[in-house]
């Protein structure tokens, strides 16, 4: 556990040195609860999961006692899991369709809960990845904010594997600026330094902490 804590503290310090307003999301996909608690002991409260079902089994009891925890869904979401995601998560980083957006809007209308959203952009135009098309960004963001009254914080992307992340991050930053949004969810264990340099405000890191 000491390695996990030292990895976490080193990355936390690095992020702060780049931008003290950037947020570290510790990605706990596949991690057991004891490893997660070692990070909780350090006072960290932002955690990311890829799958709704895994998050539910892992976090449901914890968030009853640790109410300051913010859970971030960072994996692709199917519409039939949207209600479960809405009840568990505080942030959705993978909003990528009008259907999903409308479901969340309806859920908010029938609840006192409001959550935060990032619109995922398929920045590399990859068929196997989720995300809206680049040409749809402005229209989709406007639809979510103006028509559905969702709290869209910014854009999110995952660059193509095996390529330089920098041009994709720069592209997303420009889309974000054009859409009038303030936050960017980009950067993982292998490219977070590049993301920080470009101005990411939410960094998603798992393996660099737990390995």
N, C-alpha and C positions, 0 to 999 in steps of 0.2 A: 504493500500500500504506500510505502514511503516514496517509491518511484513515481507512482501516480500523482501524489501530492506535489512532488518537486517538479514534475513535468507541467502540471497545471499552473503552479506559481510562476514558473519561468515564462510560459506562454502568456499568462495574464499580465505580467510585467512588460513583456514585449509589445502587447497590444496597447497598453496604457502609454508606452513611450511613443508609439505612432500617433495615437489619437485617444485621449483620455475619455472621450465620449463614445467610443466603440464598445459594443457589447459582445461578450464571449458566450456562445451557446455550446455547452458541453454535450456532445452527441453520445448518448448512452445506449444506442442500438446494440443488442447482444451482450450487454454488460450486466453482471449480477449485482444484486442490491448492495452487497457489502462494499464493492468498489465505488458505487454511486454515493454511498453514505460517507466515504472518505473525502469526497468533494464537498458534500453538504456540511461536513464538520468544519470546513474552511470558510463557511459563510456564503458559498455560491448558491444561487437560486434559479439560474436559467439553464434548462436542459432540453435537448432535442431528441425526438424519436421519429423513426421512419414509418412505423406501422401502428395503426390505432389499437389493434388487439394486443400487441405486445406492451404498448404503453399502458393500456388499461390494467393488465395483470400486474404490472410492475409498480405503477404510480398511484393507483386509486387510494390505497390506505395511507401512503405517505402524505399526499396532499390534504388529507383530512386533519393532520396534525401540523404540517408545515405549510401554512396557508400563503406564505410569501413566495412559494415556488411558482415560476412561470414555465409552463410546458409549451414547447414549440414543435409543431408538426412540420417536418422537413422532407417527408417522403410523399410520393404521388398518392392522391386521394381519390377513391372511387365514390360516386355519389351515394351509394347505399351505406357508406360508412360516415357520411357527413354529420348526421345527428350525433353519433357517438363521439366524433371528433370535437364537435361543438361543445359538448358537455364536459370534456376532459381538458382540452387545450386552451391556452390563452392567446397563442399566435398560430396562424396558418401561413406557411411560407410558400405553398404550392397551389394557390388559387389560379386556375387556368381554363375555366370555361364559364359561359353564361349560365349553364345549368347548375353548376356548383354554387356560383355567386347568388343565384336566385334562391337556392335552398338555404344558404346561410342567412340571407336577408329575411326570409320567412321565419327562420328559427329565432332571429333576434327580435322580430316583431311580436313573437309569442313568449318572449322571455325578458327578464331584467338584465340578462348578460349581453355585453358587447365585447367582441374580441378584435384583435388586430390582424391585418392581412397583408401579405406580400403577393404580388402578381408574379407568377413564374413565367419567364420568357424563354422560349426555345431558341437561345441565342446562337447555337450552331446549326440550327435547322436539321436536327437529327430525328429520324422517324421513331426511334426507340425511346425517346425522352418526352416527358410531359412539357407543357408550357405553351403559351399562345404564340402565334407567329409575330415576328417583329413589326410587320406593317399594321397589326391590330392593336398595338400597345395603347396608343392615345385614346382610341374609341372605347376599348374595353375598360380602361381606368376610369374614363368619364362615366360610362354606364354604371360601374360599381359605386362610384362616389355620388353622382348626381341622381341617378334613378333608384338605386338600391340603398343608398345611405350607409354603405359599408366604410369602415375606417381603414382605408388603404394607406399603409405606411410607406411603401416603396416597391421596388422591383427585386426579383431574385433570379439567379441563373446558375447553371452548372455548365462550365465550358466543356467542349469535346476533350475526351481523354487523348493524351499523346500530343497535344498542341500547346503552344504558349497561351496561357490564360489572359495575358495582359490586353491584347486587342479586344477580346470579348468583354472583359471588365470595363474597358474604356467605352465600348459601344453601349453597354447597359447603363453606365453613368450618364451618357448623353440622352438616352431614352428617358431616364429618370428625371433629368433636368427639364426636358421638353414637356413631360407629363406634369410638372410642377410638384414632384414628390421629394421628400427630404431624406429618406433612409434607403440603404442598399443592403440586401442580404446576399453576400457573395464572399467566397473564400473558404476553403476547407484545409485539411491537414497539409496537403501538398502545395497549396498556392496562397495561403492566407497572408503571407508577407506582401505579395504582389497586390492582393485585394486591399490591404491596409494602406499601402502606398497610394492607391488610386482613390481611396475614400470610403471603403466599406464601413458601415456602422453596425453590422451584425455578422459575426464570423462563426462558422459552424465547424467545430473541431472535435474529433473523437479519437482516431488512432494515434495521433501525436501525443495524446494524454495517457491513454490506457495501455499502449504497447511498450 
